[in-house]
Structures are given as C-alpha cells and as structure tokens.
Amino acid sequence: MMLNQFFNGAATISLLVIAWFFLRFWKRTRDRLFLYFSAAFTILMTERIVRAVMVVDNEWAPYVYLMRLAAFVTIIAAVVDKNRRS
C-alpha cells in the first residue's frame, strides 16, 4: 500500500514536470502544439491525484477514466491542429 502511494506520487510529479516542460516551450515558441501537450499532461496529473486520493471503486471508475480519455483527445487534437496549420 505504501509503495503504491509512492509510485502514484512519483508519477504525479513526473507528469507535472512534463507539463512544465511543454509550457516552457510554448512560452518560447508560441506554438499551440506545446500548449495542448501541457494541458494534456496536466489532465493526466489531475487524474492520478484523483485516483490516489479517492477510493475508486467500480461505480466511479468510468468517470475517473474519462479524464484520461480527455487527455488523449487533447493530444489527438494537438496533432490534428498542427498538421492542418502546416
């Protein structure tokens, strides 16, 4: 149990660092792709926090995983947006 919390915390911090990384590139280049990626990793970080804090039983699990779906849809939208602008 304690090791699971440790890994959830490590994953959360890693996702935060990745989101900051893309946000820094967005500030430098003003390319929306980086902003979308930063938002997606922030959503994934929030999903990890919710899963760590809440007891996600069978009833609430689909709602938590909708956050993950939103992050992946954001990444797909970023790629589509980048390809349409090029």
Protein Blocks (a to p, Z undefined) as FASTA:
>chain_A
ZZmmmmmmmmmmmmmmmmmmmmmmmmmnopaklmmmmmmmmmmmmmmmmmmmpccdfklm
mmmmmmmmmmmmmmmmmmmmmmmmZZ
